[in-house]
Amino acid sequence: MSAAAADWLSSADVTAAGRPVLSAGEVERHLVARADLEPEESPRLAPLRGCLLVLTSHRLIFLHENSRSARALPLAAIVHPYPPHRKHSNNPLRSIFSSSSSSSLSHHPRIRLQISLPPSRSEVVAIVVSGKGDADVFYGRLLEAIRARAWEVTPVVAPAGGASVAQAAPAEEDLAIKMPVVGVSGILRMEQEAWESAGQNLQDAFQDLNALMSKAKEMMELAEKMRQKLLTNSSAQSNSNDEEMGSKQDMQDWLLSVGIVSPVTKETAGALYHQQLSRQLADYIRIPLEKAGGMMALVDVYCLYNRARGTELISPEDLLQACSLWEKFDVPVMLRKFDSGVKVIQTKTHSDDEVFARISSLAQKADALQKGISPSDAAFTLGIAPALAKEHLLNAESIGILCRDVGPDGLRFYINLLNEIDPQNIYLPKTHGLYHTWISVTTASQ
């Protein structure tokens, strides 16, 4: 049964790549590849079957990947979780003559939860975890998340006027009478004051560090909110002026430099690591691809994505495996390999015909008709890296738009004038078209 049928749970938003949208301050804790949510007592509650279970610091999210729908159970609604157990049949004859499939289903570990539903009723539901060894690990992570009560954490408010804790402290110490240093007792008193001053400075430093960390967390949460809003409104048409578009672009650049609040890790995702990494990468790379014209080199994506992940770095093999999984998912990006072996990531809406049209227009300019164009010239026009520009030029050559020449000036490409020659009369000079323009340019340069 899809997640949309369980209307007794609140709905949860899902990204275009099939990942749950996390709220401010929410972090993933654990993932279970397949889990069911069944009512233990009330038949009025519709069950959930075959869901991806995502445990976060705030919620239990049941994601049905086929329908891209999700339901969430707040951790605050869990009154008491019970340890995993296996549901055995009381009838031994029934267990003997039952089918192997039903027997295996009944022996899956179950985690019972006593929950509180609005307005004020208590229900008991069970999470049926499929897979070996997942139930105990999931139960431990669930207890940690419930005991942490991250949904109740409030941001630390700095003292008024922007003063630090050390600056806001009273200054009675400055008004104290300084005793003279006399004899052994004076030396001991001076050492004691030095230790007390060092301890106070250390305490103030840690207080300032805690305030800084709290503010940094708030800024990360704000950046994530704004990034999700930009992702939602990226496809909407607007009539804003150039100044507004420029400020939006600056905001996107700033948000990309902040990073990912809750990166997918092997510890939280387990066996689903590459699958969830693939989905998160597809969500993250959308804005950089739009900025880069719809295509980026795989090595550039690797650097950009690892920068966003902070200390949770991934290997090139993990990135390549995550990109190769996009063929199985309905995501708006894809991995592409050129004939030369260069691998890039591009949007599915990216059109090579548009790129070829811009290259053809560049090659038909007067200066290009005489001297040709280089990969650097094409990179400047297309706004991409020279390596990618060279791949586009080679593709344009393969379909007959350009011709190449390797000379003292290196590799250069020219517009293909053979398409302008009439095969029935190859010696007929034309007085119009591209061929005539090329003759005029070359004659004028001599």
Secondary structure, DSSP 8 states (H G I E B T S, - for coil): --GGG-TTSEE--B-TTS-B---TT--EEEEEEEEEEEESS-TTS--EEEEEEEEESSEEEEEETTTTEEEEEEGGGEEEE---EE---S-HHHHHHS-HHHHHHHTSEEEEEEEEETTTEEEEEEEEE-SSSHHHHHHHHHHHHHHHTGGG-------GGG--HHHHS--HHHHS------HHHHHHHHHHHHHHHHHHHHHHHHHHHHHHHHHHHHHHHHHHHHHHHHHHSTTS-----HHHHHHHHHHHHHHHHH--SS---HHHHGGGHHHHHHHHHHHHTHHHHHHTTSEEEHHHHHHHHHHHHTT----HHHHHHHHHGGGTS--SEEEEE-TTS-EEEEETT--HHHHHHHHHHHHTSHHHHHH-B-HHHHHHHHTS-HHHHHHHHHHHHHTTSEEEEEETTEEEEEE-GGGGS-TT-TT---SSHHHHHHHHHHHHH-
